[in-house]
């Protein structure tokens, strides 16, 4: 009875958990030994060096890296909006 009414909550929790795990930087930087196990943020940081910043490639890689986040948000947007509308305070 409760689970069908909680789809919005579960969708919001899923989006938050996905974004949190997608944006992790420090732990993968410390643990990852080879480039195959880097997260997107660690790979993006390789475009920044002390001598130069490759702005064009950094911005292009950053734009490509947010695509999975946009896809997840668009896929769950209907449930998120419905969950917020249903859990709001009603007068």
N, C-alpha and C positions, 0 to 999 in steps of 0.2 A: 504494500500500500504506500509506503513512504518512498521507495526507490524511484517510481515514475515521477513523483513530484520533485525529486531532488536532481533531475537531469541538469538543470542550470548550475546548481552547486558543483556537481561533479565535473561539468564542462569547465567552469571557472578554475577549479582546483587543478584540472588537467592542463589547462593553458598556462597557469602560473608555474606548475612543476616543469613543464616543457621549456618555458622561457628561462627558468632558473638553471636547468641543466644545460641548456644551449649556451648560456652566457658565462659559464664557469671559465675562469682564467687562471687563478693562482695555483690551485691543486693540479690541473693538468700540466702547467708549466714546470712545477716541481717534480712531478712523477714521470712524465713522458720522456723517454730516452730517445726515441726515433720519431721522424716526421710523420710516420703513418698513424701514430696514436695521438697526435696533436688535435686539439679542438680548433674550431674556426677562429676564435679570438687569439689563440697562441699563434696560429698561422698568419693572422693579420698583423700581429706585432712584428713579424719579420720584415715588413715593409718600412718599419721605422728604425733607422740606425742613427748613431751619433753624428755621422758625417752628412747624411742626406735623408730626405723623405720622398719616396716615390708616390706623390699625391694621386696621380691618375690611376695607377694600379691599386692603390689603397682604397680609393673611393669606389672603383669598380668591384673589387673583391668584397667590400662592405655591402654594396648594393645587392650583390649575388647572395651574400651570406644571410640577409634578412628574408629571402624568399620563403624558406621553410616556415618561419614565424608567421609570415603573412598568410600562407596557405592554411596553417593550423587555425589562425584567427578567423579567416573567412569561413572555413568549414564549420567552426563551432560558434560563429557569431549569433546565429538565430537562438541557440540554446543559452548563450550568455545574456542576451538581451531579455529573453523570457525569464531567466532566473532572477535577474535584477528586478524586473517588473513584478514578479510574484512575491519576492521577499521584501519589497518595499513597505514602508509603514503606510497603512491606509487610514484615512481620516473618517 
